[in-house]
Every structure is written in structure tokens, then in C-alpha cells.
Amino acid sequence: MSLKELSEIVRLNFLLLTPITIFVGMAAAMYDGYSLRVIDTLIALTGALLAHIAVNSLNNYFDYKSGIDAKTPKTPFSGGIMALVEGRADPHMAIFVGSISSVLVLLIAVYFLIEIPLVFLIGLAGLSLVILYTPLLSKVPFTSEPSAGIGFGLMVLGMYAVEAGTIAGSAWPSFVIVSILVGLLLFINEFPDAEVDKEAGRRHTVIMLGRETASKVYAAFVAINYALIVLFSLMDILPLTCLVSLISLPFGYRAAKGSLRSKGEVPDIVPAMANNLLMVLTTITALGVGLLLGILLK
């Protein structure tokens, strides 16, 4: 198997989400007055990347086994990978990569059990989401999006705990914002796959509510997330400089508007999916920058 097929199995182009999420946790801890523990930070970042690789690889394997990837319409943002379907990659390699990555995450969690027990507990919770997501959580109504969002939100809390040894202050509002954003990332990408996902037994929000209603719920949560950023900043729960996150508002507006106009139908929703990705990546990155800038106001 070539590096190209391996990169498809782990969905290399989606892994950028992990370091920018970790960045928010680091920035939150620094804003709250904690110094970076460089070695532990690098170990935790490695664990987070491995967890992301594990969930992507295992999800690809289970989707291949269920036949989903052979049926789903393909967009630049959804529809799974074709490397397994076309026989360019061995399905056993996907389960191998996912399993090895999960074991390495567990070993890193054990390391933190000795160093910082709270990080171990957070890592264990995250690993549980990784393992249970595709075979179980995706089949529980309305659970898919919160599970994905919370999984990345835990990265924020975990990195904060690496630096601080506890969870407090700006960690919690950062967790909330990141969790909603990553949940939205999955949410809108579920629209093209809804019919095939339903056949496979999944019960995510688009399936449960239908495309048109789900598109309205998606747009509402985009608005809620921006409202929370403003509220947290004005109430001094986050520093006022976190209002820099509003730089992504044009992307969010176009994503919400496109979702409503398309009523969740493909291919009309694809431009909204592109703007959603830009909104998520830009907002999370800007949130971290805003937290660091907030140090200057102290």
C-alpha cells in the first residue's frame, strides 16, 4: 500500500483540525496564567493526533464493511473514501492502523495516569468515544454530532489539564465553543449521506428530522455559537479579544444561508459545506489567537 492510500485511510487532509484544537487548550491555559510543559504538551499532541487517526481509520473500515462507502454520493467533504472500495488498499490495513493508534493512545493515557491523572481520565473518555462512535453511538438517535463535538472538546480540556493539572477558567467556555463547531462540521456533512446512512442503521440528526428541518437546526446552531462567543466575551468569561473569532462570520453566514436555501438537498448544499469548513477552522484558530491576545489585557 502506498503513502497515498494510507493518507486516504487516515484522512490526512482532515487532521489539521486536531492541532488547532490543541492550540485552543494551550492558549486557554496560558491566558489563565499557566506555563507550557513542553514535553508533556508534545506527548499530548501526539496522543490527540493518534486518536483522530484511530477514529478516521476505524470509521473507514466499518463503513467499508457495511457497504456505505460504495453507495454514498461523493463530495469534497463527505462520502467516505474509495481506496477500500476500489481495492487500492487492504481493509485489514484500516483496522490495523485504527487498532495500533488506539493502543498507542492508551499507552499515552497511562503515561499521564502517572504524571497527571486528570489527563488520563480525559484521554480514556476520548478513547471510548473513538471506539464506540461508529458501531454504537452513530446508531443512537441525535448522538452522532454531540459525540464528535465532545470528542474534540475533550482535546481542549485535556491540553488545558496537561498545562494546569486541573480544569478551570477559560477551559470550559472554550470546550463549549469547540464542541459545537466540530459538531456542526459533522452535521452538515451528513446531508449528502442521509439515505445510505439510514440503510446502515445510523440515526443522526438529518435522518431523524429530515433534510429541511435539519437544515434549519444547523443554521440555528451556527447562530447560537456566534452568540455564545459574544456572550462569553462581554461577560468576561473569555477575554474580550476572543471577539476576533467573529472574523469567520462571513463564512458562517454563507454556510447557514446556503443550508436554508438548499433545504439540505444535494448538490445545492455543497457550497454551504465548503463555507462550514472554513467557518470551523477559522473560528477555532481565531479563538486560540484571541485567548493569547487576552494575555496582553491583563
Secondary structure, 3 states (H helix, E strand, C coil): CCHHHHHHHCCHHHCCHHHHHHHHHHHHHHHCCCCCCHHHHHHHHHHHHHHHHHHHHHHHHHHHHHCHHHHCCCCCCCCCCCCCCCCCCCHHHHHHHHHHHHHHHHHHHHHHHHHCHHHHHHHHHHHHHHHHCCCCHHHCCCCHHHHHHHHHHHHHHHHHHHHHCCCCCCHHHHHHHHHHHHHHHHHHHCCCCHHHHHHCCCCCHHHHHCHHHHHHHHHHHHHHHHHHHHHHHHCCCCCHHHHHHHHHHHHHHHHHHHHHHHCCCCCCCHHHHHHHHHHHHHHHHHHHHHHHHHHHHC
